[in-house]
Amino acid sequence: MGRFSNKGGPAVLLASAAAFALAGCSATTGADRPATSAAPAAGEEAYASTYQAFPGVPTAIVGATVYDGAGGMIENGTVLFADGEVVGIGGADLAIPAGYTRVDGTGKFVTPGVIDIHSHLGDYPTPSVDAHSDGNEATDPTTPEVWAEHSVWPQDPGFSRALANGGVTSLQILPGSANLMGGRSVTLKNVPSRTVQGMKFPGAPYSLKMACGENPKRVYGGRGRMPSTRMGNFAVNRETFIEAQQYMAEEEPDRDLAMETLAGVLSGDITVQNHCYRADEMALVLDMAEEFGYTVAAFHHAVESYKIGDLLRENEVCSAVWADWYGFKMEAYDAIPENAAMIHNQGACVVIHSDDENGIQRLNQEAAKAQADGRRMGIDIPDADVISWITLNAARAMGIGDVTGSLEAGKMADVVLWNGDPLSVYSRPEMVWIDGAMMYDMNDPAMRPVSDFELGQPGEGDVK
């Protein structure tokens, strides 16, 4: 819930020996894609992605209802992908080249891979014990020097559950919200790997996790230090950004990890993902962003975004929200279940996020709940638009929308075949492909992800 307490959030699964062997294969896809971010800053090269796509085969899904993630829908559609990329999408008349493996999608649905913009998997992995609590460096109100990837545990069984139960193919791992500036995020492909760098989404830009409101003032005010108020929150943020401006003005500054991150924010290479609940605070954050010239990509949790949808639209800021979490602290009391629908109806960007190791397995259902709440108040949002809340909108707010998030020729072949309507509680992923490689098949025990920490559990490998 965006709280600073110890959260259990799954991380990367410990793959079986067979999966590790596959991970060692030479890349067949994705290796030549251009980076989506600017040239790396000092030190970043050492932590560059070593992700290599698993081998796949040319595939044609035929006869399914296809949601392209960008608001389009095709009945009796065809989706083609090969060499890690979407080759084409169309109707039943779309020509299928020779050599493609056909998958019968009759009565089923296809979407892009689900993307979670707000996860703590790996930083708060399962088992949820104190020894695994690595998401908050709660020792100073501003810790932009820390990187979430340096806490990710690649053996967290939550990754396999998100893949198999939720169709999640990419996710952004964020530090927690104890601090005003919590550190850098990392975007991952949801594949088994022995290292976090083997999961790291190639070319994905970093974001800085920031938080406003109750959490920072409670954590640090409770220790008798600043900030203890909302005005203290803003004062510390502004002073820290002024320090970063001074650092950037120096000709040859001494290396400073915190200032490197903030320089990236102020230069536009690193966007901000801002935990914020109240509408008035979101408006103030936008004022602060204008003052210092940085970009807020999304407000997270944002339970009062419905009050300022026009302001968010004008500033091109997404709201990453839940369907109906509310009331667990004062700043969450003015939440309404119609929030997402009202934001969308005002022309602003909606993303459905999880912030939870269980919720990440049901983002499709959360999106459907938010859609239904809107419908009850007279806002009827087409299914194809709702699918974008868990695919392309998330990708865009994470800076990867040019390469994933929708089924378009040339984009990564991150694809989910659902056994029914993805906006139904009765449906679940039947097959999941990442960069064109099949990573999950509910009908084939050999293609179910397995974790050494949950051997024999339902949905977690061969239970014989």
Secondary structure, 3 states (H helix, E strand, C coil): CCCCCCCCECCCCCCCHHHHHHHCCCCCCCCCCCCCCCCCCCCHHHHCCCCCCCCCCCEEEEEEEEECCCCCEEEEEEEEEECCEEEEEECCCCCCCCCCEEEECCCCEEEECEEEEEECCCCECCCCCHHHCCCCCCCCCECCCCEHHHCCCCCCCHHHHHHHHHCEEEEEECCCCCCCEEEECEEEECCCCCCCCCCECCCCCCEEEEECCHHHHHHHHCCCCCCCCHHHHHHHHHHHHHHHHHHHHCCCCCCCHHHHHHHHHHHCCCEEEEEECCHHHHHHHHHHHHHHCCCEEEEEECCCHHHHHHHHHHCCCEEEECCCCCCCCHHHCCCCCCHHHHHHHCCCCEEECCCCCCHHHHHHHHHHHHHHHHHHCCCCCCHHHHHHCCCHHHHHHCCCCCCCCCCCCCCECCEEEECCCCCCCCCCEEEEEECCEEEEECCCHHHCCCCCCCCCCCCCCCCC
